[in-house]
Amino acid sequence: MAGTRSLVLIALFLSAFISLATATESEWVDAALKFLVEGNKALQVAEVGKLEDAIEAYKQGVQTLPTKCDKSLDKKQAQIILSLYTQLGQALLYADDLDKAIDKFRKACICQREWSEGGKNEALNQLASKAYFSLGMAYQESASSAIDEGKQREQLELSVRAYGHATKLDPLYWSSFANLGVVLADVGQDGNGNQAKSLEMFEEGILAYQKAIEILTGANFSEEDRNNSITPTDPPENVREVLAELNFRIGLCLVPFLFSPGTDNGKNDGVRQCTLTIDSKPITRSCLELSAYQFNKASQYDPLHSGAQNALVLVTADASFGMSTDIEKVQSLFEEYASNFETSLVDELNYNAFHRMREGFNRALFQQHEDTDKMFLKVVDAGCGTGLAGAEFRNISQTLIGVDLSPSIIEHAKTKRPGLYDSFQIGDIKSILRDYVKQPISLLIAADTFIYFNDLNDLFASMKTGIEEGGYAAFSLENVSEESEARLNVLVPQWRWQQLPSGRVAHRKEYVEDIAETNSFQTIYYERLDNFREEKGEGVRGHLFVLQKNSSLRKDEL
């Protein structure tokens, strides 16, 4: 996936330093500036032979320089020396002469250290940070071409040191942090299909990427920084695409075992825990869950980032993390949501599944040659909420029982629709269904309740226990988007469900039907429920299932 090459290329030092020549301090300054300008002009022209011209001009300029770069020189002279060595190194790097490029970058960096003697000079530090950045890139290139693992690691460690110096000299140099993250923790494959080369220091890589994001977004800038118009060094034009890539790479660092065989001993799905700082707060969750958060964030910055989209599919297909594994989280969600539940769902999200579920159930009965006004002795409304679905089925329910995890929502149901339900039960629908083993129910309805389960097997086993022979279950489920479905079918052909960024779960039609059959249910009616609810202004896909529990004697056997 991600390659070992750096995220961004250094901006060329194409400033001609004309302003430095306002006075002739010594003979070598005029000559050095002349060759620096010639080299820069040649380097700007993308023509065959011009790179060699640039290299030659820079070399002649270097030959004019004094042997030492120390405090005997003034600031302008030191800047000329740094610029010539850095530009020559850059030209040599473009010419794939790595060893010589590294030598020139190192000389520029040494000049800065000797001249500064631990002191600070902003202009010189800016130049030196770019020299260190280029040195880090050169060491990266050297590592990628190294065959010996020891040599490769040595070059990577030198690259880390170089980028580290660049960030110290210029704390706003976001690309130094970004490339530092690549060296520390690149994951996947490079552009040639080879395994990415990094130090596999994933936690440290995440911190570097997060620092680059912080700089680009100004997330932790102080009020004083904003008032002084503090901005990133060399900000990219395509900042959203860069932010998408950085978030994507953080996601890869959280689950390298999925994308780099040999980096760990297996997937361990929801078992493996990671801690990630989100909005300045450390969050500890399943590594897969946090990586899904990062891949989704990357997709929000750049919807065309195919790597993030594919990775999101891989970590959320058949996932066993999130609210679907924690009943207390679901209960807490709806306790907080209770007072605004129906207004939000119907008025703001245009929710209509409860109407369509009753209409679909009528069609199912009609196809079974049953009266659509047939009365059911005992009906359980699973996840009853405030009674939206219950109101649709009340006229065919002799006894209607509302079941929900949230006591607060049940209280709202009593107030909003008094007398709708004959009784209520608070708790997990699986346990409640199993309690009906001796007095089974004739109809189970569930509008958008099962979207908080991932694996449906235990739920359907409970339905088998609690529903009488010949009894029915009618429920709506969320479906994946068409784009996600296409990706899932290619990347995870046998997928069963997908964990969604919302915390809900979208189930595959074939999976639901298979689980139903395994648990003695027949799917007698299926209907697509496209646009049954809105999410961020877009219609959500869903489906409606009507199941009938197999009788020991079927109608065609009577």
C-alpha positions in Angstrom: 0.0 0.0 0.0 2.1 2.9 1.3 5.5 3.3 -0.3 8.8 4.1 1.3 9.3 7.3 -0.6 8.7 10.5 1.2 5.3 12.1 1.2 6.5 15.4 -0.3 9.5 16.7 -2.2 11.6 19.5 -0.8 10.9 22.9 -2.4 14.0 23.9 -4.4 16.0 26.8 -3.1 15.5 28.9 -6.2 15.9 32.3 -4.5 18.9 33.9 -6.2 20.1 35.6 -3.1 20.4 38.8 -5.1 19.6 40.7 -1.9 22.8 39.3 -0.4 25.0 41.0 -2.9 24.2 44.6 -1.9 27.8 44.8 -0.9 30.9 42.8 -1.8 32.3 41.4 1.5 35.0 39.4 -0.3 35.9 38.1 -3.7 34.5 34.6 -3.1 31.0 35.9 -2.2 30.5 37.4 -5.7 31.8 34.3 -7.4 29.8 31.9 -5.2 26.6 33.9 -5.8 27.2 33.9 -9.6 27.5 30.1 -9.7 24.5 29.7 -7.3 22.3 31.7 -9.6 23.5 29.9 -12.7 22.9 26.5 -11.1 19.4 27.5 -9.9 18.5 28.7 -13.4 19.6 25.5 -15.0 17.8 23.4 -12.4 14.6 25.2 -13.2 14.7 24.1 -16.9 13.4 20.6 -17.4 15.6 19.9 -20.4 18.1 17.1 -21.2 21.6 18.2 -20.1 20.4 21.0 -17.9 20.8 18.9 -14.7 24.4 18.3 -15.6 24.8 22.1 -16.2 23.3 22.8 -12.7 25.7 20.3 -11.1 28.7 21.8 -12.8 27.7 25.3 -11.8 27.2 24.4 -8.2 30.5 22.5 -8.1 32.3 25.6 -9.4 30.6 27.6 -6.7 31.6 25.2 -4.0 35.3 25.5 -5.2 35.2 29.2 -4.4 34.1 28.7 -0.8 36.4 29.1 2.2 37.6 25.9 3.9 35.8 26.7 7.2 32.3 27.8 8.0 32.5 29.3 11.5 32.0 32.6 13.3 34.6 34.3 11.2 32.0 34.5 8.5 28.9 36.7 8.7 25.4 35.4 8.5 25.0 36.2 4.8 28.2 34.3 3.9 27.0 31.3 6.0 23.7 31.3 4.1 25.5 31.2 0.7 27.6 28.3 1.8 24.6 26.3 3.1 22.6 27.1 0.0 25.4 26.0 -2.4 26.0 22.7 -0.6 22.3 22.0 -0.3 21.5 22.8 -3.9 24.4 20.7 -5.2 23.2 17.8 -3.0 19.7 18.2 -4.4 20.9 18.2 -8.0 23.0 15.1 -7.3 20.0 13.4 -5.6 18.0 14.0 -8.7 20.8 12.5 -10.7 20.7 9.4 -8.5 24.2 10.0 -7.2 23.2 9.2 -3.6 26.6 9.0 -1.9 27.8 12.3 -3.2 24.4 13.9 -2.5 24.6 12.7 1.1 28.1 14.2 1.4 27.0 17.6 0.3 23.9 17.7 2.5 26.1 16.7 5.5 28.5 19.5 4.7 25.7 22.0 4.7 24.5 20.7 8.1 28.0 20.8 9.5 28.4 24.4 8.4 25.2 25.3 10.3 26.4 23.6 13.5 29.9 25.1 13.3 28.6 28.6 12.5 25.8 28.6 15.1 27.8 27.1 18.0 24.5 26.3 19.7 23.1 29.8 19.1 19.9 30.6 17.2 19.5 32.3 13.9 16.1 31.9 12.3 17.2 32.5 8.7 20.1 30.1 8.9 18.0 27.5 10.8 15.4 27.6 8.0 18.1 26.8 5.4 19.6 24.2 7.6 16.3 22.5 8.3 15.9 22.0 4.6 19.4 20.6 4.3 18.6 18.1 7.1 15.3 17.3 5.4 17.1 16.6 2.1 19.6 14.5 4.0 16.8 12.5 5.5 15.4 11.9 2.1 18.7 10.8 0.7 19.2 8.3 3.6 15.7 7.0 2.8 16.6 6.4 -0.8 19.8 4.7 0.3 17.8 2.4 2.6 15.3 1.5 -0.1 18.1 0.3 -2.4 20.2 -1.5 0.3 20.2 -5.3 0.1 21.8 -6.0 3.4 19.4 -5.6 6.3 22.0 -4.2 8.6 22.9 -1.5 6.1 19.2 -0.8 5.5 18.5 -0.3 9.2 21.6 1.9 9.6 20.4 4.2 6.8 16.9 4.4 8.2 18.3 5.3 11.6 20.4 8.0 10.0 17.3 9.3 8.2 15.4 9.5 11.5 18.3 11.6 13.0 18.3 13.9 10.0 14.5 14.5 10.1 14.7 14.9 13.9 17.3 17.7 13.4 15.0 19.3 10.8 12.1 19.4 13.2 14.2 20.9 16.0 15.4 23.7 13.8 12.0 24.3 12.3 9.1 23.0 14.5 6.6 24.1 11.9 8.2 22.0 9.1 5.3 19.6 8.8 6.8 17.5 6.0 9.8 16.7 8.2 7.4 15.2 10.7 5.4 13.4 7.9 8.6 11.9 6.4 9.8 11.0 9.9 6.6 9.0 10.3 7.3 7.1 7.0 10.8 6.1 8.1 9.6 5.0 11.5 6.5 3.1 10.5 5.8 2.7 6.8 3.4 -0.1 6.2 2.5 -2.2 3.2 4.2 -2.1 -0.2 6.1 0.5 -2.1 5.4 1.6 -5.7 7.3 -1.4 -7.1 5.3 -3.9 -5.1 8.1 -4.6 -2.7 7.6 -4.7 1.1 7.9 -1.2 2.6 11.1 -0.6 4.5 10.8 1.1 7.9 12.0 0.7 11.5 8.5 -0.7 12.4 8.3 1.7 15.3 4.6 2.2 14.9 3.7 4.1 18.1 6.5 6.6 17.3 5.3 6.8 13.7 1.8 7.7 14.8 3.2 10.6 17.0 5.1 11.9 14.0 2.1 11.8 11.7 -0.1 13.4 14.4 2.4 16.3 14.8 2.3 16.9 11.0 -1.5 17.0 11.2 -1.4 19.3 14.2 0.8 21.7 12.2 -1.3 21.7 9.1 -4.6 22.1 10.9 -3.3 24.5 13.6 -5.1 22.3 16.1 -2.8 23.2 19.0 -1.8 26.7 18.0 -2.0 29.2 20.9 -4.1 32.4 20.5 -0.8 34.3 20.3 0.3 32.0 17.4 -2.9 32.7 15.5 -2.6 36.5 16.2 0.9 36.4 14.8 -0.3 34.5 11.8 1.9 31.5 12.5 1.7 29.1 9.5 3.2 25.8 8.5 6.5 25.8 6.6 5.9 25.1 2.9 2.2 24.2 3.3 0.9 21.9 0.5 -1.6 23.2 -2.1 -3.6 20.0 -1.7 -3.9 20.1 2.1 -7.0 18.0 2.3 -5.4 15.2 0.3 -2.3 15.4 2.5 -4.4 15.2 5.6 -6.2 12.2 4.2 -2.9 10.5 3.6 -1.6 11.2 7.1 -4.7 9.9 8.7 -4.6 6.8 6.5 -1.0 6.1 7.6 -2.0 6.4 11.2 -4.6 3.8 10.6 -2.0 1.5 9.0 0.2 1.9 12.0 -2.6 0.7 14.3 -3.0 -2.6 12.3 0.2 -3.3 10.6 -0.4 -7.0 11.0 -3.2 -6.7 8.3 -1.0 -5.1 5.7 2.6 -6.3 6.4 2.9 -10.1 6.8 5.5 -10.9 9.4 5.1 -7.7 11.5 3.0 -9.6 14.1 1.6 -13.0 14.8 -2.0 -12.5 13.7 -5.1 -10.4 13.5 -6.6 -11.1 17.0 -9.6 -8.9 15.8 -11.1 -7.2 18.8 -8.7 -8.5 21.4 -5.7 -6.3 20.6 -5.9 -2.9 22.3 -4.4 0.4 21.2 -4.3 3.8 22.7 -4.7 6.8 20.4 -4.9 10.5 21.2 -8.1 11.9 19.7 -9.1 15.6 20.4 -6.3 15.8 23.0 -7.7 12.8 24.9 -6.1 9.3 25.1 -8.7 6.7 23.9 -8.1 3.0 24.4 -10.1 0.7 22.2 -9.6 -2.2 19.9 -6.8 -1.5 17.4 -9.2 -2.4 14.6 -11.8 0.1 15.9 -9.3 2.9 16.1 -7.9 2.1 12.7 -11.5 2.2 11.2 -11.9 5.6 12.8 -8.7 6.8 11.1 -9.5 5.3 7.7 -13.0 6.9 7.8 -11.4 10.2 8.8 -9.1 9.9 5.8 -12.0 9.2 3.5 -13.8 12.3 4.8 -10.8 14.5 3.9 -10.5 12.8 0.5 -13.4 10.7 -0.7 -11.3 9.5 -3.6 -8.5 8.0 -1.4 -8.9 4.4 -2.6 -6.4 3.1 -0.1 -8.4 4.4 2.8 -11.6 3.1 1.4 -10.2 -0.3 0.8 -8.6 -0.4 4.3 -11.8 0.6 5.9 -13.6 -2.3 4.2 -10.9 -4.7 5.4 -11.1 -3.7 9.0 -14.8 -3.4 9.3 -15.9 -6.5 7.4 -17.3 -9.1 9.9 -15.8 -6.9 12.7 -16.3 -7.7 16.3 -15.8 -4.3 17.9 -17.8 -1.3 18.8 -21.3 -1.0 20.3 -22.3 -4.3 18.8 -20.2 -6.1 21.4 -21.2 -3.9 24.4 -24.8 -3.8 25.4 -24.1 -1.2 28.1 -22.9 1.2 25.4 -26.1 0.8 23.4 -28.2 1.3 26.5 -26.2 4.4 27.4 -26.6 5.8 23.9 -30.4 5.6 24.1 -30.6 6.8 27.6 -28.9 10.0 26.5 -31.0 10.1 23.3 -34.4 9.4 24.9 -35.8 12.9 25.1 -35.1 13.7 21.5 -35.4 10.2 20.1 -38.6 10.5 17.9 -38.1 14.1 16.9 -34.6 13.3 15.7 -35.5 10.1 14.0 -38.7 11.1 12.2 -38.5 14.9 11.7 -34.7 15.3 11.1 -33.7 11.9 9.6 -36.9 11.2 7.7 -37.2 7.8 9.1 -40.0 5.7 7.6 -39.0 2.0 8.1 -41.8 1.4 10.6 -44.5 2.3 8.0 -42.9 0.2 5.3 -42.3 -2.7 7.7 -46.1 -3.0 8.3 -46.8 -2.7 4.6 -44.3 -5.3 3.8 -45.7 -7.6 6.5 -49.1 -7.3 4.9 -47.7 -8.3 1.5 -46.0 -11.3 3.2 -49.2 -12.5 4.7 -51.1 -12.0 1.4 -48.5 -14.2 -0.3 -49.0 -16.8 2.4 -52.8 -16.6 1.7 -53.3 -15.2 5.2 -55.7 -12.5 6.2 -53.8 -9.2 6.6 -56.1 -8.4 9.5 -55.3 -11.7 11.3 -54.9 -11.2 15.0 -51.8 -12.4 16.8 -52.1 -13.6 20.3 -48.8 -12.3 21.7 -46.7 -9.7 19.9 -43.3 -8.5 21.1 -41.9 -5.2 19.8 -38.1 -5.5 20.2 -36.4 -2.1 20.7 -39.8 -0.5 20.9 -38.5 3.0 21.5 -41.5 5.4 21.7 -43.8 3.1 19.9 -43.4 4.0 16.2 -43.6 0.4 15.1 -45.9 -0.7 17.8 -48.5 1.7 16.6 -48.4 0.2 13.2 -49.0 -3.4 14.5 -51.4 -2.6 17.4 -54.5 -3.5 15.4 -53.4 -7.0 14.8 -52.0 -7.6 18.3 -54.2 -9.1 21.0 -51.4 -8.5 23.5 -48.5 -6.1 22.6 -45.4 -6.1 24.7 -42.8 -3.3 24.4 -39.1 -4.3 25.0 -36.2 -1.9 25.2 -32.9 -1.5 26.9 -33.6 2.1 27.9 -35.9 2.8 30.9 -36.0 6.4 29.9 -37.3 5.7 26.4 -40.0 3.4 27.8 -41.2 6.3 30.0 -41.4 8.5 27.0 -43.4 5.8 25.2 -45.9 5.7 28.1 -46.3 9.5 27.9 -46.4 9.8 24.2 -48.6 6.9 23.4 -50.5 5.9 26.6 -52.2 2.6 26.4 -50.4 1.5 23.2 -48.6 -1.4 25.0 -50.2 -3.9 27.3 -46.9 -4.2 29.2 -43.2 -3.4 29.0 -40.0 -5.3 29.7 -36.5 -3.7 30.1 -33.5 -5.7 29.1 -31.6 -7.6 26.4 -34.0 -9.0 23.8 -32.0 -12.3 23.6 -32.6 -13.0 27.3 -36.2 -12.0 27.1 -36.9 -14.2 24.1 -35.4 -17.2 25.9 -37.8 -16.6 28.8 -40.7 -17.1 26.5 -39.8 -20.8 25.9 -42.9 -22.1 27.8 -45.3 -19.4 26.4 -43.9 -18.6 23.0 -44.9 -15.5 21.1 -46.7 -15.4 17.8 -45.0 -12.4 16.2 -41.8 -10.5 16.8 -41.3 -7.1 15.3 -38.1 -5.1 15.3 -37.6 -1.8 13.5 -33.9 -1.0 13.3 -33.2 -2.9 16.5 -30.9 -5.7 15.2 -28.5 -3.1 13.6 -26.7 -3.1 16.9 -25.8 -6.8 16.6 -22.9 -8.1 14.4 -23.1 -11.9 14.5 -26.8 -12.7 14.4 -26.5 -16.4 15.3 -27.2 -16.0 19.1 -30.0 -13.6 18.4 -31.7 -16.0 16.0 -31.2 -18.9 18.3 -33.1 -16.9 20.9 -35.8 -16.2 18.4 -36.1 -19.9 17.7 -36.6 -20.5 21.4 -39.1 -17.7 22.0 -41.3 -17.8 18.8 -44.0 -20.5 18.4 -44.0 -22.9 15.5 -45.5 -21.1 12.5 -44.9 -17.8 14.2 -43.4 -14.8 12.5 -40.6 -12.3 12.8 -40.6 -9.0 10.8 -37.6 -6.7 11.1 -35.6 -4.1 9.2 -31.8 -4.0 8.9 -29.3 -1.6 7.5 -27.5 -2.4 4.3 -24.1 -1.2 3.1 -23.8 1.5 0.4 -23.5 0.4 -3.2 -19.9 1.5 -3.2 -19.1 -0.4 -0.1 -20.9 -3.5 -1.4 -18.8 -3.5 -4.5 -15.5 -3.2 -2.5 -16.6 -5.8 -0.1 -17.5 -8.3 -2.8 -14.0 -7.9 -4.3 -11.9 -7.6 -1.1 -13.8 -9.9 1.2 -16.0 -12.1 -1.0 -17.6 -14.0 1.9 -18.4 -11.0 4.0 -21.4 -11.2 6.4 -21.7 -7.8 7.9 -19.9 -4.5 8.0 -19.3 -2.3 11.1 -20.3 1.3 10.1 -18.7 4.6 11.3 -22.0 5.4 13.0 -21.5 2.4 15.3 -24.4 0.5 13.7 -23.9 -2.7 11.7 -25.0 -3.4 8.1 -25.8 -7.0 7.3 -25.7 -8.9 4.0 -28.9 -10.4 2.7 -27.5 -13.8 2.0 -26.0 -14.0 5.5 -29.3 -13.2 7.2 -31.1 -15.8 5.1 -28.5 -18.4 5.9 -28.7 -17.8 9.7 -32.5 -17.8 9.5 -32.5 -21.2 7.8 -29.9 -22.6 10.3 -32.3 -21.6 13.1 -35.5 -23.2 11.6 -36.8 -20.0 9.9 -37.9 -19.6 6.4 -37.6 -16.2 4.6 -41.1 -15.7 3.2 -40.6 -12.1 2.2 -37.7 -9.8 1.4 -37.8 -6.1 0.3 -35.2 -3.5 -0.2 -35.7 -0.5 2.0 -33.7 2.2 0.1 -33.9 5.7 1.7 -35.6 4.4 4.9 -33.5 7.0 6.8 -31.1 9.8 6.0 -27.5 10.1 7.1 -25.8 13.5 6.5 -28.4 14.3 3.9 -28.0 11.1 2.0 -30.5 8.2 1.8 -29.5 5.1 3.7 -30.0 1.6 2.2 -31.8 -1.0 4.2 -33.8 -4.2 3.9 -36.9 -5.8 5.3 -37.2 -9.5 6.2 -40.2 -11.4 7.2 -39.4 -14.9 8.6 -41.7 -17.7 9.5 -40.7 -20.4 12.0 -40.9 -23.9 10.5 -43.8 -26.0 11.8 -43.3 -29.7 12.4 -46.0 -30.1 9.8 -46.0 -27.6 6.9 -49.2 -26.5 5.2 -48.4 -28.5 2.1 -48.2 -31.6 4.3 -51.6 -31.2 5.9 
